Amino acid sequence: VSTAKAWLQYNSTGIATLTHYTLPEDYIAACGCTAKSTHYPTAAMSQEAFGSSTAYGPGCGRCFQLTLLNTFISTPPFYPDVTKSVVIKVTDLCPFTGNPWCEGSTGHPNQGGAFVNFDLAWPSSSIPDDFFPSNASYYGYTDFGVWNVTYEAVSCLDSWAGRNDPAALGSVDDGSSVCCPADPTGSANDTCPSYSDDNGIP
């Protein structure tokens, strides 16, 4: 009897929400990607799209181009007059529990109406401090917290800033439960399985 969970199946392009969190440089996150990966743009992916409730999942190592559209929780929404994009590598899990932006699941979007959320590791030495546009004179603050974005799955080896740095690709070799392919395509040959499914973890 299979205990595999029915994880969220998402398109290669679409609309998502984008939040941000602090990830210390050289920190080994859920996927077990190398410490050097944190020197380039990375993000956590919402649990149901990530494909595991702990450790690694099929989302690990995948790269996406994220393009800012507009803010979500500000009143009124802010539509920037510049287009900002970044290509990130998924190195971490944004857990379902305790994070309403990462609660999107099949048939139940998050509070922003999106099924997928990317939690960008920012501030980061690899992403400009002014990456997120703002209008402080109007809103009275600069960090909007949540953005609507478009996302597009892209080849890491073609598009990610760390593609030419061998030390930033792959996973740490410390005998722990890690899986961080350099450029996963979705094929079973180069994509991580679900750690929680394989180990019977809800």
Salt bridges, closest charged atoms under 4 A:
ASP26 OD1 - HIS39 NE2 2.70
GLU48 OE1 - LYS5 NZ 3.35
ASP143 OD2 - HIS20 NE2 2.94
ASP165 OD2 - LYS36 NZ 2.89
